[in-house]
Amino acid sequence: MANETKVLNVEGMSCMHCVAAVKESVGALPGVTKVEPDLASKTVKVEFDGDQVKLDDIKEKIQDAGYEVV
């Protein structure tokens, strides 16, 4: 079990619906244990098991939800 925490800069989040969409989308990935979007800082903090899910998969889920990881 390789627990990792990453903070991603995300463009396009502007409301609580955006926060919920990112949280639900990323949280559905196996191995993701915590998702904390922050509107004020335009970031998403993600805790995950690197043996189960890769950072690129997390970024892809955010982009699939309509937001840009920068």
N, CA, C, O and CB atoms as a CASP TS submission, in Angstrom:
PFRMAT TS
TARGET T0000
AUTHOR 0000-0000-0000
METHOD Language model
MODEL 1
PARENT N/A
ATOM      1  N   MET     1       0.837  -1.178   0.000  1.00  0.00           N
ATOM      2  CA  MET     1       0.000   0.000   0.000  1.00  0.00           C
ATOM      3  C   MET     1       0.885   1.245   0.000  1.00  0.00           C
ATOM      4  O   MET     1       1.594   1.513   0.970  1.00  0.00           O
ATOM      5  CB  MET     1      -0.954  -0.004   1.215  1.00  0.00           C
ATOM      6  N   ALA     2       0.837   1.992  -1.086  1.00  0.00           N
ATOM      7  CA  ALA     2       1.669   3.183  -1.230  1.00  0.00           C
ATOM      8  C   ALA     2       0.796   4.431  -1.149  1.00  0.00           C
ATOM      9  O   ALA     2       0.348   4.942  -2.176  1.00  0.00           O
ATOM     10  CB  ALA     2       2.452   3.149  -2.567  1.00  0.00           C
ATOM     11  N   ASN     3       0.554   4.923   0.058  1.00  0.00           N
ATOM     12  CA  ASN     3      -0.294   6.101   0.232  1.00  0.00           C
ATOM     13  C   ASN     3       0.433   7.354  -0.229  1.00  0.00           C
ATOM     14  O   ASN     3       1.585   7.597   0.130  1.00  0.00           O
ATOM     15  CB  ASN     3      -0.726   6.246   1.698  1.00  0.00           C
ATOM     16  N   GLU     4      -0.274   8.146  -1.036  1.00  0.00           N
ATOM     17  CA  GLU     4       0.273   9.390  -1.553  1.00  0.00           C
ATOM     18  C   GLU     4      -0.747  10.495  -1.363  1.00  0.00           C
ATOM     19  O   GLU     4      -1.952  10.247  -1.340  1.00  0.00           O
ATOM     20  CB  GLU     4       0.664   9.252  -3.043  1.00  0.00           C
ATOM     21  N   THR     5      -0.256  11.717  -1.226  1.00  0.00           N
ATOM     22  CA  THR     5      -1.116  12.896  -1.188  1.00  0.00           C
ATOM     23  C   THR     5      -0.575  13.883  -2.206  1.00  0.00           C
ATOM     24  O   THR     5       0.616  14.196  -2.207  1.00  0.00           O
ATOM     25  CB  THR     5      -1.177  13.531   0.251  1.00  0.00           C
ATOM     26  N   LYS     6      -1.453  14.373  -3.072  1.00  0.00           N
ATOM     27  CA  LYS     6      -1.063  15.354  -4.085  1.00  0.00           C
ATOM     28  C   LYS     6      -2.049  16.506  -4.060  1.00  0.00           C
ATOM     29  O   LYS     6      -3.238  16.309  -3.806  1.00  0.00           O
ATOM     30  CB  LYS     6      -1.002  14.712  -5.500  1.00  0.00           C
ATOM     31  N   VAL     7      -1.560  17.700  -4.322  1.00  0.00           N
ATOM     32  CA  VAL     7      -2.415  18.871  -4.473  1.00  0.00           C
ATOM     33  C   VAL     7      -2.297  19.316  -5.925  1.00  0.00           C
ATOM     34  O   VAL     7      -1.214  19.657  -6.401  1.00  0.00           O
ATOM     35  CB  VAL     7      -2.012  20.030  -3.471  1.00  0.00           C
ATOM     36  N   LEU     8      -3.438  19.305  -6.623  1.00  0.00           N
ATOM     37  CA  LEU     8      -3.470  19.646  -8.039  1.00  0.00           C
ATOM     38  C   LEU     8      -4.107  21.017  -8.231  1.00  0.00           C
ATOM     39  O   LEU     8      -5.105  21.336  -7.585  1.00  0.00           O
ATOM     40  CB  LEU     8      -4.236  18.577  -8.841  1.00  0.00           C
ATOM     41  N   ASN     9      -3.536  21.825  -9.115  1.00  0.00           N
ATOM     42  CA  ASN     9      -4.144  23.096  -9.494  1.00  0.00           C
ATOM     43  C   ASN     9      -5.169  22.807 -10.580  1.00  0.00           C
ATOM     44  O   ASN     9      -4.857  22.180 -11.592  1.00  0.00           O
ATOM     45  CB  ASN     9      -3.066  24.132  -9.985  1.00  0.00           C
ATOM     46  N   VAL    10      -6.401  23.271 -10.359  1.00  0.00           N
ATOM     47  CA  VAL    10      -7.495  22.954 -11.273  1.00  0.00           C
ATOM     48  C   VAL    10      -8.202  24.239 -11.689  1.00  0.00           C
ATOM     49  O   VAL    10      -8.648  25.013 -10.842  1.00  0.00           O
ATOM     50  CB  VAL    10      -8.495  21.968 -10.618  1.00  0.00           C
ATOM     51  N   GLU    11      -8.302  24.459 -12.991  1.00  0.00           N
ATOM     52  CA  GLU    11      -8.992  25.621 -13.543  1.00  0.00           C
ATOM     53  C   GLU    11     -10.429  25.255 -13.883  1.00  0.00           C
ATOM     54  O   GLU    11     -10.710  24.129 -14.293  1.00  0.00           O
ATOM     55  CB  GLU    11      -8.259  26.153 -14.794  1.00  0.00           C
ATOM     56  N   GLY    12     -11.335  26.210 -13.711  1.00  0.00           N
ATOM     57  CA  GLY    12     -12.712  26.019 -14.140  1.00  0.00           C
ATOM     58  C   GLY    12     -13.704  25.762 -13.022  1.00  0.00           C
ATOM     59  O   GLY    12     -14.912  25.810 -13.254  1.00  0.00           O
ATOM     60  N   MET    13     -13.226  25.489 -11.811  1.00  0.00           N
ATOM     61  CA  MET    13     -14.153  25.292 -10.692  1.00  0.00           C
ATOM     62  C   MET    13     -14.626  26.664 -10.214  1.00  0.00           C
ATOM     63  O   MET    13     -13.812  27.522  -9.875  1.00  0.00           O
ATOM     64  CB  MET    13     -13.474  24.489  -9.520  1.00  0.00           C
ATOM     65  N   SER    14     -15.958  26.869 -10.188  1.00  0.00           N
ATOM     66  CA  SER    14     -16.462  28.181  -9.806  1.00  0.00           C
ATOM     67  C   SER    14     -17.618  28.147  -8.810  1.00  0.00           C
ATOM     68  O   SER    14     -18.059  29.197  -8.344  1.00  0.00           O
ATOM     69  CB  SER    14     -16.892  28.911 -11.021  1.00  0.00           C
ATOM     70  N   CYS    15     -18.114  26.953  -8.478  1.00  0.00           N
ATOM     71  CA  CYS    15     -19.264  26.877  -7.577  1.00  0.00           C
ATOM     72  C   CYS    15     -19.258  25.541  -6.829  1.00  0.00           C
ATOM     73  O   CYS    15     -18.417  24.678  -7.076  1.00  0.00           O
ATOM     74  CB  CYS    15     -20.588  27.051  -8.365  1.00  0.00           C
ATOM     75  N   MET    16     -20.205  25.394  -5.920  1.00  0.00           N
ATOM     76  CA  MET    16     -20.278  24.160  -5.140  1.00  0.00           C
ATOM     77  C   MET    16     -20.643  22.957  -6.009  1.00  0.00           C
ATOM     78  O   MET    16     -20.283  21.827  -5.679  1.00  0.00           O
ATOM     79  CB  MET    16     -21.293  24.313  -4.018  1.00  0.00           C
ATOM     80  N   HIS    17     -21.351  23.188  -7.111  1.00  0.00           N
ATOM     81  CA  HIS    17     -21.649  22.091  -8.037  1.00  0.00           C
ATOM     82  C   HIS    17     -20.340  21.559  -8.631  1.00  0.00           C
ATOM     83  O   HIS    17     -20.169  20.350  -8.787  1.00  0.00           O
ATOM     84  CB  HIS    17     -22.618  22.565  -9.171  1.00  0.00           C
ATOM     85  N   CYS    18     -19.432  22.459  -8.955  1.00  0.00           N
ATOM     86  CA  CYS    18     -18.122  22.059  -9.490  1.00  0.00           C
ATOM     87  C   CYS    18     -17.371  21.206  -8.465  1.00  0.00           C
ATOM     88  O   CYS    18     -16.795  20.172  -8.806  1.00  0.00           O
ATOM     89  CB  CYS    18     -17.280  23.310  -9.871  1.00  0.00           C
ATOM     90  N   VAL    19     -17.385  21.648  -7.220  1.00  0.00           N
ATOM     91  CA  VAL    19     -16.721  20.919  -6.139  1.00  0.00           C
ATOM     92  C   VAL    19     -17.299  19.514  -6.025  1.00  0.00           C
ATOM     93  O   VAL    19     -16.560  18.535  -5.924  1.00  0.00           O
ATOM     94  CB  VAL    19     -16.868  21.672  -4.797  1.00  0.00           C
ATOM     95  N   ALA    20     -18.634  19.423  -6.042  1.00  0.00           N
ATOM     96  CA  ALA    20     -19.299  18.124  -5.919  1.00  0.00           C
ATOM     97  C   ALA    20     -18.982  17.223  -7.103  1.00  0.00           C
ATOM     98  O   ALA    20     -18.778  16.021  -6.932  1.00  0.00           O
ATOM     99  CB  ALA    20     -20.810  18.310  -5.798  1.00  0.00           C
ATOM    100  N   ALA    21     -18.939  17.795  -8.308  1.00  0.00           N
ATOM    101  CA  ALA    21     -18.652  17.004  -9.511  1.00  0.00           C
ATOM    102  C   ALA    21     -17.252  16.408  -9.455  1.00  0.00           C
ATOM    103  O   ALA    21     -17.062  15.234  -9.773  1.00  0.00           O
ATOM    104  CB  ALA    21     -18.803  17.868 -10.770  1.00  0.00           C
ATOM    105  N   VAL    22     -16.274  17.210  -9.055  1.00  0.00           N
ATOM    106  CA  VAL    22     -14.896  16.729  -8.954  1.00  0.00           C
ATOM    107  C   VAL    22     -14.785  15.677  -7.852  1.00  0.00           C
ATOM    108  O   VAL    22     -14.169  14.628  -8.044  1.00  0.00           O
ATOM    109  CB  VAL    22     -13.926  17.903  -8.679  1.00  0.00           C
ATOM    110  N   LYS    23     -15.379  15.963  -6.710  1.00  0.00           N
ATOM    111  CA  LYS    23     -15.307  15.043  -5.572  1.00  0.00           C
ATOM    112  C   LYS    23     -15.925  13.690  -5.920  1.00  0.00           C
ATOM    113  O   LYS    23     -15.356  12.647  -5.601  1.00  0.00           O
ATOM    114  CB  LYS    23     -16.016  15.647  -4.350  1.00  0.00           C
ATOM    115  N   GLU    24     -17.085  13.705  -6.571  1.00  0.00           N
ATOM    116  CA  GLU    24     -17.768  12.463  -6.934  1.00  0.00           C
ATOM    117  C   GLU    24     -16.990  11.689  -7.996  1.00  0.00           C
ATOM    118  O   GLU    24     -16.827  10.473  -7.890  1.00  0.00           O
ATOM    119  CB  GLU    24     -19.183  12.763  -7.438  1.00  0.00           C
ATOM    120  N   SER    25     -16.517  12.385  -9.005  1.00  0.00           N
ATOM    121  CA  SER    25     -15.803  11.743 -10.108  1.00  0.00           C
ATOM    122  C   SER    25     -14.505  11.089  -9.644  1.00  0.00           C
ATOM    123  O   SER    25     -14.264   9.913  -9.918  1.00  0.00           O
ATOM    124  CB  SER    25     -15.505  12.758 -11.199  1.00  0.00           C
ATOM    125  N   VAL    26     -13.678  11.845  -8.947  1.00  0.00           N
ATOM    126  CA  VAL    26     -12.384  11.329  -8.488  1.00  0.00           C
ATOM    127  C   VAL    26     -12.583  10.309  -7.366  1.00  0.00           C
ATOM    128  O   VAL    26     -11.874   9.304  -7.305  1.00  0.00           O
ATOM    129  CB  VAL    26     -11.477  12.486  -8.004  1.00  0.00           C
ATOM    130  N   GLY    27     -13.537  10.565  -6.488  1.00  0.00           N
ATOM    131  CA  GLY    27     -13.797   9.666  -5.370  1.00  0.00           C
ATOM    132  C   GLY    27     -14.252   8.281  -5.786  1.00  0.00           C
ATOM    133  O   GLY    27     -14.145   7.332  -5.009  1.00  0.00           O
ATOM    134  N   ALA    28     -14.764   8.156  -7.011  1.00  0.00           N
ATOM    135  CA  ALA    28     -15.235   6.861  -7.512  1.00  0.00           C
ATOM    136  C   ALA    28     -14.092   5.947  -7.947  1.00  0.00           C
ATOM    137  O   ALA    28     -14.298   4.750  -8.148  1.00  0.00           O
ATOM    138  CB  ALA    28     -16.183   7.073  -8.676  1.00  0.00           C
ATOM    139  N   LEU    29     -12.900   6.499  -8.093  1.00  0.00           N
ATOM    140  CA  LEU    29     -11.761   5.680  -8.509  1.00  0.00           C
ATOM    141  C   LEU    29     -11.320   4.755  -7.380  1.00  0.00           C
ATOM    142  O   LEU    29     -11.236   5.181  -6.228  1.00  0.00           O
ATOM    143  CB  LEU    29     -10.588   6.572  -8.952  1.00  0.00           C
ATOM    144  N   PRO    30     -11.036   3.488  -7.702  1.00  0.00           N
ATOM    145  CA  PRO    30     -10.525   2.586  -6.668  1.00  0.00           C
ATOM    146  C   PRO    30      -9.167   3.072  -6.169  1.00  0.00           C
ATOM    147  O   PRO    30      -8.311   3.461  -6.963  1.00  0.00           O
ATOM    148  CB  PRO    30     -10.414   1.141  -7.208  1.00  0.00           C
ATOM    149  N   GLY    31      -8.978   3.048  -4.870  1.00  0.00           N
ATOM    150  CA  GLY    31      -7.710   3.473  -4.294  1.00  0.00           C
ATOM    151  C   GLY    31      -7.694   4.911  -3.816  1.00  0.00           C
ATOM    152  O   GLY    31      -6.789   5.305  -3.080  1.00  0.00           O
ATOM    153  N   VAL    32      -8.690   5.714  -4.225  1.00  0.00           N
ATOM    154  CA  VAL    32      -8.770   7.100  -3.760  1.00  0.00           C
ATOM    155  C   VAL    32      -9.467   7.106  -2.403  1.00  0.00           C
ATOM    156  O   VAL    32     -10.587   6.613  -2.272  1.00  0.00           O
ATOM    157  CB  VAL    32      -9.533   8.011  -4.792  1.00  0.00           C
ATOM    158  N   THR    33      -8.799   7.666  -1.394  1.00  0.00           N
ATOM    159  CA  THR    33      -9.354   7.653  -0.041  1.00  0.00           C
ATOM    160  C   THR    33      -9.911   8.999   0.400  1.00  0.00           C
ATOM    161  O   THR    33     -10.742   9.056   1.306  1.00  0.00           O
ATOM    162  CB  THR    33      -8.304   7.215   0.930  1.00  0.00           C
ATOM    163  N   LYS    34      -9.462  10.092  -0.234  1.00  0.00           N
ATOM    164  CA  LYS    34      -9.948  11.415   0.157  1.00  0.00           C
ATOM    165  C   LYS    34      -9.796  12.383  -1.008  1.00  0.00           C
ATOM    166  O   LYS    34      -8.779  12.387  -1.701  1.00  0.00           O
ATOM    167  CB  LYS    34      -9.187  11.938   1.399  1.00  0.00           C
ATOM    168  N   VAL    35     -10.827  13.208  -1.213  1.00  0.00           N
ATOM    169  CA  VAL    35     -10.802  14.237  -2.252  1.00  0.00           C
ATOM    170  C   VAL    35     -11.281  15.533  -1.612  1.00  0.00           C
ATOM    171  O   VAL    35     -12.389  15.591  -1.077  1.00  0.00           O
ATOM    172  CB  VAL    35     -11.697  13.839  -3.495  1.00  0.00           C
ATOM    173  N   GLU    36     -10.452  16.573  -1.665  1.00  0.00           N
ATOM    174  CA  GLU    36     -10.794  17.855  -1.045  1.00  0.00           C
ATOM    175  C   GLU    36     -10.610  19.004  -2.039  1.00  0.00           C
ATOM    176  O   GLU    36      -9.545  19.620  -2.076  1.00  0.00           O
ATOM    177  CB  GLU    36      -9.931  18.093   0.212  1.00  0.00           C
ATOM    178  N   PRO    37     -11.640  19.299  -2.847  1.00  0.00           N
ATOM    179  CA  PRO    37     -11.556  20.464  -3.731  1.00  0.00           C
ATOM    180  C   PRO    37     -11.657  21.751  -2.910  1.00  0.00           C
ATOM    181  O   PRO    37     -12.384  21.796  -1.917  1.00  0.00           O
ATOM    182  CB  PRO    37     -12.674  20.417  -4.809  1.00  0.00           C
ATOM    183  N   ASP    38     -10.939  22.789  -3.316  1.00  0.00           N
ATOM    184  CA  ASP    38     -10.967  24.084  -2.636  1.00  0.00           C
ATOM    185  C   ASP    38     -11.182  25.177  -3.681  1.00  0.00           C
ATOM    186  O   ASP    38     -10.298  25.463  -4.488  1.00  0.00           O
ATOM    187  CB  ASP    38      -9.645  24.331  -1.830  1.00  0.00           C
ATOM    188  N   LEU    39     -12.369  25.782  -3.653  1.00  0.00           N
ATOM    189  CA  LEU    39     -12.695  26.829  -4.628  1.00  0.00           C
ATOM    190  C   LEU    39     -11.774  28.038  -4.514  1.00  0.00           C
ATOM    191  O   LEU    39     -11.320  28.572  -5.526  1.00  0.00           O
ATOM    192  CB  LEU    39     -14.134  27.271  -4.453  1.00  0.00           C
ATOM    193  N   ALA    40     -11.499  28.470  -3.296  1.00  0.00           N
ATOM    194  CA  ALA    40     -10.714  29.681  -3.082  1.00  0.00           C
ATOM    195  C   ALA    40      -9.318  29.574  -3.687  1.00  0.00           C
ATOM    196  O   ALA    40      -8.835  30.519  -4.311  1.00  0.00           O
ATOM    197  CB  ALA    40     -10.608  29.976  -1.600  1.00  0.00           C
ATOM    198  N   SER    41      -8.675  28.431  -3.502  1.00  0.00           N
ATOM    199  CA  SER    41      -7.310  28.267  -4.009  1.00  0.00           C
ATOM    200  C   SER    41      -7.264  27.572  -5.367  1.00  0.00           C
ATOM    201  O   SER    41      -6.194  27.412  -5.955  1.00  0.00           O
ATOM    202  CB  SER    41      -6.483  27.484  -3.014  1.00  0.00           C
ATOM    203  N   LYS    42      -8.441  27.158  -5.863  1.00  0.00           N
ATOM    204  CA  LYS    42      -8.544  26.436  -7.140  1.00  0.00           C
ATOM    205  C   LYS    42      -7.633  25.201  -7.159  1.00  0.00           C
ATOM    206  O   LYS    42      -6.911  24.948  -8.123  1.00  0.00           O
ATOM    207  CB  LYS    42      -8.184  27.372  -8.313  1.00  0.00           C
ATOM    208  N   THR    43      -7.696  24.448  -6.060  1.00  0.00           N
ATOM    209  CA  THR    43      -6.898  23.231  -5.944  1.00  0.00           C
ATOM    210  C   THR    43      -7.779  22.050  -5.551  1.00  0.00           C
ATOM    211  O   THR    43      -8.897  22.209  -5.060  1.00  0.00           O
ATOM    212  CB  THR    43      -5.769  23.421  -4.915  1.00  0.00           C
ATOM    213  N   VAL    44      -7.236  20.869  -5.786  1.00  0.00           N
ATOM    214  CA  VAL    44      -7.877  19.641  -5.329  1.00  0.00           C
ATOM    215  C   VAL    44      -6.799  18.808  -4.642  1.00  0.00           C
ATOM    216  O   VAL    44      -5.806  18.426  -5.262  1.00  0.00           O
ATOM    217  CB  VAL    44      -8.553  18.850  -6.524  1.00  0.00           C
ATOM    218  N   LYS    45      -7.002  18.532  -3.361  1.00  0.00           N
ATOM    219  CA  LYS    45      -6.091  17.674  -2.604  1.00  0.00           C
ATOM    220  C   LYS    45      -6.639  16.255  -2.681  1.00  0.00           C
ATOM    221  O   LYS    45      -7.807  16.014  -2.376  1.00  0.00           O
ATOM    222  CB  LYS    45      -5.940  18.155  -1.105  1.00  0.00           C
ATOM    223  N   VAL    46      -5.790  15.324  -3.090  1.00  0.00           N
ATOM    224  CA  VAL    46      -6.218  13.937  -3.263  1.00  0.00           C
ATOM    225  C   VAL    46      -5.286  13.015  -2.488  1.00  0.00           C
ATOM    226  O   VAL    46      -4.065  13.096  -2.621  1.00  0.00           O
ATOM    227  CB  VAL    46      -6.245  13.548  -4.764  1.00  0.00           C
ATOM    228  N   GLU    47      -5.872  12.141  -1.678  1.00  0.00           N
ATOM    229  CA  GLU    47      -5.119  11.082  -1.005  1.00  0.00           C
ATOM    230  C   GLU    47      -5.494   9.775  -1.679  1.00  0.00           C
ATOM    231  O   GLU    47      -6.673   9.485  -1.877  1.00  0.00           O
ATOM    232  CB  GLU    47      -5.418  11.039   0.547  1.00  0.00           C
ATOM    233  N   PHE    48      -4.473   8.978  -2.035  1.00  0.00           N
ATOM    234  CA  PHE    48      -4.745   7.750  -2.776  1.00  0.00           C
ATOM    235  C   PHE    48      -3.650   6.718  -2.574  1.00  0.00           C
ATOM    236  O   PHE    48      -2.543   7.027  -2.132  1.00  0.00           O
ATOM    237  CB  PHE    48      -4.901   8.052  -4.254  1.00  0.00           C
ATOM    238  N   ASP    49      -3.993   5.486  -2.910  1.00  0.00           N
ATOM    239  CA  ASP    49      -3.053   4.371  -2.873  1.00  0.00           C
ATOM    240  C   ASP    49      -2.450   4.248  -4.269  1.00  0.00           C
ATOM    241  O   ASP    49      -3.125   3.840  -5.214  1.00  0.00           O
ATOM    242  CB  ASP    49      -3.756   3.025  -2.422  1.00  0.00           C
ATOM    243  N   GLY    50      -1.183   4.602  -4.388  1.00  0.00           N
ATOM    244  CA  GLY    50      -0.497   4.583  -5.674  1.00  0.00           C
ATOM    245  C   GLY    50      -0.369   3.209  -6.298  1.00  0.00           C
ATOM    246  O   GLY    50      -0.060   3.097  -7.485  1.00  0.00           O
ATOM    247  N   ASP    51      -0.600   2.155  -5.519  1.00  0.00           N
ATOM    248  CA  ASP    51      -0.586   0.803  -6.074  1.00  0.00           C
ATOM    249  C   ASP    51      -1.892   0.485  -6.795  1.00  0.00           C
ATOM    250  O   ASP    51      -1.938  -0.408  -7.641  1.00  0.00           O
ATOM    251  CB  ASP    51      -0.337  -0.222  -4.968  1.00  0.00           C
ATOM    252  N   GLN    52      -2.958   1.219  -6.457  1.00  0.00           N
ATOM    253  CA  GLN    52      -4.267   0.951  -7.048  1.00  0.00           C
ATOM    254  C   GLN    52      -4.659   1.937  -8.140  1.00  0.00           C
ATOM    255  O   GLN    52      -5.383   1.577  -9.068  1.00  0.00           O
ATOM    256  CB  GLN    52      -5.310   0.963  -5.979  1.00  0.00           C
ATOM    257  N   VAL    53      -4.193   3.167  -8.041  1.00  0.00           N
ATOM    258  CA  VAL    53      -4.575   4.194  -9.010  1.00  0.00           C
ATOM    259  C   VAL    53      -3.380   5.111  -9.253  1.00  0.00           C
ATOM    260  O   VAL    53      -2.616   5.411  -8.335  1.00  0.00           O
ATOM    261  CB  VAL    53      -5.812   5.011  -8.510  1.00  0.00           C
ATOM    262  N   LYS    54      -3.232   5.541 -10.475  1.00  0.00           N
ATOM    263  CA  LYS    54      -2.122   6.418 -10.854  1.00  0.00           C
ATOM    264  C   LYS    54      -2.585   7.873 -10.898  1.00  0.00           C
ATOM    265  O   LYS    54      -3.764   8.147 -11.123  1.00  0.00           O
ATOM    266  CB  LYS    54      -1.541   5.998 -12.223  1.00  0.00           C
ATOM    267  N   LEU    55      -1.669   8.792 -10.686  1.00  0.00           N
ATOM    268  CA  LEU    55      -1.982  10.215 -10.711  1.00  0.00           C
ATOM    269  C   LEU    55      -2.581  10.620 -12.057  1.00  0.00           C
ATOM    270  O   LEU    55      -3.487  11.452 -12.102  1.00  0.00           O
ATOM    271  CB  LEU    55      -0.726  11.041 -10.421  1.00  0.00           C
ATOM    272  N   ASP    56      -2.090  10.048 -13.141  1.00  0.00           N
ATOM    273  CA  ASP    56      -2.638  10.362 -14.468  1.00  0.00           C
ATOM    274  C   ASP    56      -4.108   9.986 -14.573  1.00  0.00           C
ATOM    275  O   ASP    56      -4.873  10.677 -15.246  1.00  0.00           O
ATOM    276  CB  ASP    56      -1.845   9.640 -15.554  1.00  0.00           C
ATOM    277  N   ASP    57      -4.520   8.893 -13.914  1.00  0.00           N
ATOM    278  CA  ASP    57      -5.933   8.491 -13.915  1.00  0.00           C
ATOM    279  C   ASP    57      -6.784   9.520 -13.170  1.00  0.00           C
ATOM    280  O   ASP    57      -7.904   9.822 -13.581  1.00  0.00           O
ATOM    281  CB  ASP    57      -6.102   7.093 -13.272  1.00  0.00           C
ATOM    282  N   ILE    58      -6.255  10.045 -12.090  1.00  0.00           N
ATOM    283  CA  ILE    58      -6.963  11.062 -11.307  1.00  0.00           C
ATOM    284  C   ILE    58      -7.115  12.336 -12.135  1.00  0.00           C
ATOM    285  O   ILE    58      -8.196  12.922 -12.186  1.00  0.00           O
ATOM    286  CB  ILE    58      -6.211  11.362  -9.981  1.00  0.00           C
ATOM    287  N   LYS    59      -6.035  12.759 -12.779  1.00  0.00           N
ATOM    288  CA  LYS    59      -6.087  13.952 -13.627  1.00  0.00           C
ATOM    289  C   LYS    59      -7.094  13.772 -14.756  1.00  0.00           C
ATOM    290  O   LYS    59      -7.838  14.698 -15.080  1.00  0.00           O
ATOM    291  CB  LYS    59      -4.698  14.262 -14.205  1.00  0.00           C
ATOM    292  N   GLU    60      -7.120  12.593 -15.350  1.00  0.00           N
ATOM    293  CA  GLU    60      -8.049  12.308 -16.443  1.00  0.00           C
ATOM    294  C   GLU    60      -9.502  12.412 -15.967  1.00  0.00           C
ATOM    295  O   GLU    60     -10.349  12.944 -16.684  1.00  0.00           O
ATOM    296  CB  GLU    60      -7.779  10.908 -17.024  1.00  0.00           C
ATOM    297  N   LYS    61      -9.794  11.910 -14.768  1.00  0.00           N
ATOM    298  CA  LYS    61     -11.151  11.993 -14.211  1.00  0.00           C
ATOM    299  C   LYS    61     -11.569  13.447 -14.009  1.00  0.00           C
ATOM    300  O   LYS    61     -12.715  13.807 -14.277  1.00  0.00           O
ATOM    301  CB  LYS    61     -11.235  11.229 -12.875  1.00  0.00           C
ATOM    302  N   ILE    62     -10.651  14.278 -13.542  1.00  0.00           N
ATOM    303  CA  ILE    62     -10.951  15.700 -13.356  1.00  0.00           C
ATOM    304  C   ILE    62     -11.248  16.343 -14.704  1.00  0.00           C
ATOM    305  O   ILE    62     -12.192  17.122 -14.830  1.00  0.00           O
ATOM    306  CB  ILE    62      -9.774  16.429 -12.654  1.00  0.00           C
ATOM    307  N   GLN    63     -10.445  16.018 -15.706  1.00  0.00           N
ATOM    308  CA  GLN    63     -10.661  16.567 -17.040  1.00  0.00           C
ATOM    309  C   GLN    63     -11.959  16.053 -17.650  1.00  0.00           C
ATOM    310  O   GLN    63     -12.658  16.802 -18.332  1.00  0.00           O
ATOM    311  CB  GLN    63      -9.488  16.225 -17.948  1.00  0.00           C
ATOM    312  N   ASP    64     -12.288  14.790 -17.415  1.00  0.00           N
ATOM    313  CA  ASP    64     -13.550  14.228 -17.905  1.00  0.00           C
ATOM    314  C   ASP    64     -14.757  14.936 -17.286  1.00  0.00           C
ATOM    315  O   ASP    64     -15.822  15.010 -17.897  1.00  0.00           O
ATOM    316  CB  ASP    64     -13.614  12.724 -17.603  1.00  0.00           C
ATOM    317  N   ALA    65     -14.580  15.454 -16.069  1.00  0.00           N
ATOM    318  CA  ALA    65     -15.660  16.178 -15.393  1.00  0.00           C
ATOM    319  C   ALA    65     -15.792  17.612 -15.916  1.00  0.00           C
ATOM    320  O   ALA    65     -16.722  18.327 -15.543  1.00  0.00           O
ATOM    321  CB  ALA    65     -15.416  16.195 -13.879  1.00  0.00           C
ATOM    322  N   GLY    66     -14.851  18.033 -16.787  1.00  0.00           N
ATOM    323  CA  GLY    66     -14.947  19.341 -17.421  1.00  0.00           C
ATOM    324  C   GLY    66     -14.016  20.407 -16.887  1.00  0.00           C
ATOM    325  O   GLY    66     -14.223  21.593 -17.143  1.00  0.00           O
ATOM    326  N   TYR    67     -12.994  20.006 -16.150  1.00  0.00           N
ATOM    327  CA  TYR    67     -12.067  20.963 -15.553  1.00  0.00           C
ATOM    328  C   TYR    67     -10.652  20.678 -16.024  1.00  0.00           C
ATOM    329  O   TYR    67     -10.337  19.560 -16.431  1.00  0.00           O
ATOM    330  CB  TYR    67     -12.142  20.913 -14.015  1.00  0.00           C
ATOM    331  N   GLU    68      -9.799  21.694 -15.967  1.00  0.00           N
ATOM    332  CA  GLU    68      -8.439  21.560 -16.491  1.00  0.00           C
ATOM    333  C   GLU    68      -7.422  21.510 -15.355  1.00  0.00           C
ATOM    334  O   GLU    68      -7.383  22.389 -14.495  1.00  0.00           O
ATOM    335  CB  GLU    68      -8.112  22.722 -17.441  1.00  0.00           C
ATOM    336  N   VAL    69      -6.602  20.465 -15.372  1.00  0.00           N
ATOM    337  CA  VAL    69      -5.511  20.352 -14.406  1.00  0.00           C
ATOM    338  C   VAL    69      -4.313  21.078 -15.004  1.00  0.00           C
ATOM    339  O   VAL    69      -3.868  20.761 -16.107  1.00  0.00           O
ATOM    340  CB  VAL    69      -5.169  18.842 -14.074  1.00  0.00           C
ATOM    341  N   VAL    70      -3.794  22.063 -14.257  1.00  0.00           N
ATOM    342  CA  VAL    70      -2.665  22.859 -14.775  1.00  0.00           C
ATOM    343  C   VAL    70      -1.426  22.657 -13.934  1.00  0.00           C
ATOM    344  O   VAL    70      -0.384  23.246 -14.219  1.00  0.00           O
ATOM    345  CB  VAL    70      -3.024  24.347 -14.817  1.00  0.00           C
TER
END
